[in-house]
Amino acid sequence: MQKKGNRESTIIRKIKYFTNLSGSPEEMVTQVLNGSWRDKVKSNALDAIWQYAEFIGKPIEKVKFRVFDNTEAYVPNPDRLRCFCTE
């Protein structure tokens, strides 16, 4: 039977987000949104920041951040293939 809450691996992952961030929760959100992280990582980091803000008693509004999980494979057009073959 699993207890409610985060697993140890989840806690470690969330702590890793904070190693690259500093300042208030609002400043952390800005740093994440301006960072070069992948969308899913940004989404998880924003959730961690929101939980941290709740924990310290300074709740912030959750940021609406849409994650784009593109499942379609990239297929180049025939002209692009010819370009690769002639190089």
N, C-alpha and C positions, 0 to 999 in steps of 0.2 A: 504494500500500500504506500503510495507516494503522498508526501505532505504537500500542503499548499505552499506556493512560493516558487522561487527560482532554483534550478539545479546549480550545482557548484560550477559547472562549465559555463552556464549562462552568466553567472556573476563574474567570472574571470573575463569573459568576452566583453561585458559591459564596462569593467574597470579599464580594459585596454582602450576603449573609446576615449576615456577621460585623460589618458596619458598625453594625448595630442591637443587637449583643450585647456583653456584657462579663462578665468573671469567669472562673471555671474552667469546663471542659466541662459539669460537672453543673449549674452555675448557668445556663449557656446553654440547656441542655435545658429547665429550668424556665421560663426566659423565653420560649422558643418555644412550649411547651405552654400557657402562660397568655396568649399574644399573640392578637391578633385576625386573624391571617393565615388564608388559606384552607387547607383540609386538605392539598391537594397541595403547597403551598408549605412547610407545616410538615414534611411528610414529607421533602421534599428538604433542608430546613435541618437536620433531625435526622441525615440521612445525612452531610451535610457536617461536622457537629459530631463525629460518630463517627469519620470519617476524620481529622479534626484531632487528636482525642484519641489515635488510634493513632500519628499522626505525631510527636507530642510525647512519646510513650512513657508516657502515662497512659491506657491503654484504659478505656473505660466500657462498661457493658452496653448493648446496643442496646435502645432503647425500642420496645415494640410499639405502634405507632400505626396505626390503621385509617383509611384514606382512603375517604370515602364519595363515590363518583362517581355521582350520581343522573342517569341518562339519560332518565328519564321526564319528559315535558312536564307542566307544571302546567295543569290544566284546572279552572277554577272551577265550582262547582255553580250551577244555574239561579237560586237565591235570591240568590247573590252577584252574578250578572250583572244581575238586576233592580235591585239596590241601586246599581250603577254607572250604570245608565241613568236613574234617577230623580233623580240628584244634579245 
